[in-house]
Amino acid sequence: MSLLRRTLTGMLGARATDTLAALRLQLRSERSLHRLHRQGCAKARTLLGSAPLRLHLGCGNVYKPGWVNIDAYSIPPCTPDLTLDLRQPMPFPDGTCAEVYSEHFFEHVPYPEGAEANLRESLRVLSPGGRLSIGVPDPIPVLTAFLAGTPSPYFDYFFNHFSVRRHLGTRMEAVNWLFRQGGEHQFIYDYPSLEKMLLAAGFERVARREFDPARDSEPRRHETIYVDAYKPR
């Protein structure tokens, strides 16, 4: 029996086997992510020297033509241009990006240290006057509808279209999914909390904006806070 297994058995008893299996799975995932990040860093060097870059962080299954689409993994139908671990510094020199955009990504970044580091990295790679645009889930309409017992686009989508509804059947469970999403959501922001973080990171002209069909995803129109902020000139 390995030292790790003996230690876990002494601490956790019968749960040790499950815990060790989870640790092994996490280690394999981290190794895979490290490999993909190195590949993405190498590919990023080929993009330098062209026109100022526009980065789409955490692109998920949404590919934005004309942008550098970045994610840790490929999520069909989208194949990212770069596979990067966005917990790490981005492989771009200071001031080389005209715009950094994300939609329903920032709430997945560990709060507060990871979120603060990600904002500082975005500020670093932006050129003076460059724009950071963030879209995150908006909890206020959902909480308002929950407390009032009224319909909302979120509840309609959750119970009629979202596959996870198989095991979540109440409005309170739907609210918990918004805030936790099976452990994937790290923090749910309202506008004041997002504004506070952006200002603390060094951005200026922070303002909430309307949905922009040229930039944003139509299915997220009614559930998202969109905020723009700028790097000082």
Summary of the structure (lengths in Angstrom):
residues: 233
radius of gyration: 19.9
end to end distance: 60.3
largest distance: 60.3
contacts: 650
relative contact order: 0.12
helix: 47%
strand: 19%
